[in-house]
Amino acid sequence: MDYSEYTEFFHKRLAELRTQKGVSARDMSLSLGQSESYINKIENQRTLPSISGLIYICEYFDITPQEFFDYNNQNPETTKEITKLFLKLNPKQQEYILALITDLAK
C-alpha cells in the first residue's frame, strides 16, 4: 500500500468500527475529549489524527493499533472477545469450536 491507500483505509476503517459500535461521530468525538466534529473531519478525509489521537481512538475501541490496521479482521472487538472466551475452553471444546468454524467457513 502507498500513503494514499493507507489514509483511505484509515478513514474507512474508523467509520466501520464506529458504526459497528453503534455510536455517532459526535458522541465519539466528545468521548475522546475533542470537539464534536473531530471524528467527522477524520472520516470525511479532511484530517488525520496525531499518533496520540490514534492511540486514544484505539483505546476507545479496546483494540491495538495493529488490530486497527489489520484489514483482514473486519470486527476486531468481536475477534478479541471470541479469542478470550475460546481460551477459557478445555481442549475438547476448542476442537469442537474449531470444527464448527471450519465448517461455517466453507
GIJO-V5642 format. One line per field, one symbol per residue. ss: DSSP state (H for helix, E for strand, - for the rest). psi: psi as a letter, one per 40 degrees, with the letter a starting at -180 (. if undefined). A space follows every 50 residues. Layout:
ss = ???
psi = ???
This chain:
ss = --HHHHHHHHHHHHHHHHHHH---HHHHHHH------HHHHHH------- HHHHHHHHHHH---HHHH-------HHHHHHHHHHH----HHHHHHHHHH HHHHH-
psi = iaddddddddddddddddddefiidddddddefiieeddddddefeiiii ddddddddddefiiddddegeegdgdddddddddddeeiidddddddddd dddde.
